């Protein structure tokens, strides 16, 4: 069965695009919203997001923890933030290879900003049967596309609640 290579979801947040971008483009804060990410360490001195920024994300699913190396591929304030995950490991991301791309788009709408989160499976060289088998073990029975739909929904809901609370808007 061919796998789904990309999934996305959106939510309306009662805040301007620039303010949401500012929060979401800080990899060290992602653990505040994501059900799996526990934060990140940015490499280098500069802390504002820029294309080429490298960070290592700490992640946990159940009793399993891992670290990923990521590089920012888009950093357009108030419009788009994206990064690709290109190495993974237990304590340090030692195993290189294309893993996934995450993208966040911000669109001003009546009542705030539509935030769209997209996950794309970058494991294009993996045969579908191998990826589907691996995914079902790693997610306890789901494909990564099915699994990421739930993660994206949770992340967006938590982001909305946090941003609106921080800004004193409706939660």
Phi, psi and omega in degrees: 000127179295143183268156174280124186266350182205139174224153182211159174207161182226160175211151175264126179246135181280072180194157178290151181306319183297323181289324178289317177304316182303320180285313185288335182274008175258099184301334181290342182263352186303328179299342178291334185245322187287139176287343181247325184284138180245018180117183184206162173241123180275135177272138180095178185275324187287135183254337178284148184293139175207153178298128183101347177303135179247136175217157177246121181265139174260131186227156179209134175226112185063232180267006184256129177242150177204165180237143178236151171255133185228151176231130179291130181248346176210133180214073181253098186310129178077358182235309188202139172223131181213153175210154176249143177261121188225013172199152183213153176187173182287297179262326178226145181284083185268337184266105182278156175152157179292127183242300183198162171235135177245136181223141177234127177243145184235123182230121178293130178223166175304127179092005177142229184225132171275119177256124178244124178252131180232133173248132177235130178282115181266007180278054185296331183280349179283131172298146183305317183297322180290314179298314180297320178295313178300313182303315183295328175288314184292334184246008181062050170112356182246163167281163178297325179299313178298315182297316182291332175304314179293318178298317180297315180300313180298314180300313181296319179295317179293320178299311180304310181299316182292313182295314182293325176293314180301322184267359178077018179272187178288141179259000000 
